[in-house]
Amino acid sequence: MSAPAGRTAEPAGIVVQRGDSLWGIVARHLGPQASAAEVAAQWPRWYAANRRVIGPEPDRVLPGQIVRAPAATADGEQ
């Protein structure tokens, strides 16, 4: 996945930029066709996969943190 303009993607993750939210990061990762319901279903998985980086408040990501997509499930969902 390439990084959207103004975003830095590393092979191992996505660097949080000022103004980012976990919801927004997940929405960008899923793409423009993703519905709000799809993002709502996925952001908790992203938080679980990145809780050690994000901390106890999923609505507070900080610039410079590196978040990673959760591992794909058995059905291929990411």
HELIX and SHEET records of a PDB file:
HELIX    1   1 LEU A   22  LEU A   30  1                                   9    
HELIX    2   2 ALA A   36  ILE A   54  1                                  19    
SHEET    1   A 3 THR A   8  GLU A  10  0                                        
SHEET    2   A 3 GLY A  13  VAL A  15 -1                                        
SHEET    3   A 3 ILE A  66  VAL A  67 -1                                        
END                                                                             
